[in-house]
Amino acid sequence: MKTIYTFSLVSALAICAFGSISAQTSENGKLISRSPYKRAPFDAVKGLEKVVSREEYETAFRDDRFEMETVKYSSDGIIVSAFLFGPKVKTGKLPVIVFNRGGYIRGDIGHEILPFAYRFAKIGFIVIAPMYRGSDGAAGKDEVGGGDVDDLMNVVPLLQTVPEADTKNLFLYGESRGGMMVFQALRDGFPANAAATFGGFSDFNMLISSDPKLYEPLIKMIWPDFEAKKSEIVNRRSAVRWADKINTPIFLMHGGADRSVDPQQTLNLATQLQKLGKNYELLIYNGDDHTLSHNQVDRDSRVAIWFKKFIKKMKTHVTNH
């Protein structure tokens, strides 16, 4: 079973739904709106059977202890969106997983995020999934690791306005393109306690060189000036070249049979982290694909265990009378 919300970069060639907005603001991370997301039954969502089993989806769909919301916030003068999932009854602050999706331009993928987020919410996390500029009706151009990284970084001030978010316990999780976003965010100082990725690419030149005919149309569409700025574009998106700047504990996963991103990319990054003495763990799922679709539950269970190792406990003050 292959998931939809975790597809390779090339899949985006068929998706060109740019949106626009009427109001803009330059106050990065400012909460613009927070509204309930309307869930739909399993059979009402086309293609959902490719994402998750009916049983798992309906379990998440019917559990009214939790809710999904659409959050809109400002980022570099435009308004972008994110999906927020957590307990309906707010009884205190909870650690937050910032999930970074794969792919390029996307529309409403809330129903695909729902069962994924539910796995973490039911064990005590809040999940927020930024959509990035150019997706889900937002203005702006998605540069796949360019200005859109700001949309991820600006989740930090946004979460300061979410009362139930424990901003002392933030975690980054990303797949495919989202893994590359995680690497950049860590480089740029995202205050994550720990991070995890699967199917992420760490060498952009290796990715596009693996099949030039396949990637050339996408490259021309996103970066018309690619040849003139190739070095800059490639370096920014290639964590293997600046692994020394990744100082956050990170759990790297990859499918051994991944045909979209060569697992050697993750192995190469792990080698650099090993040489630098960084805190990391590595897991290759033998025979699994780009999205680890045969091991989704195991994948996320391991990530939850990894994140819990780095949760900071609230300090208590004892007063002597």
Secondary structure, DSSP 8 states (H G I E B T S, - for coil): ---SSS--GGGGGG-------S-----TT-EEEEEE-----GGGSTTGGGTS-HHHHHHHHH-TTEEEEEEEEEETTEEEEEEEEEESS--S-EEEEEEE--SSS----HHHHHHHHHHHHTTT-EEEEE--TTSTT--S---SSSTHHHHHHTHHHHHTT-TTEEEEEEEEEEETHHHHHHHHHHHTT---SEEEEES--S-HHHHHHT-HHHHHHHHHHH-TTHHHHHHHHHHHT-GGGSGGG--S-EEEEEETT-SSS-THHHHHHHHHHHHTT--EEEEEETT--TT-GGGHHHHHHHHHHHHHTT-----------
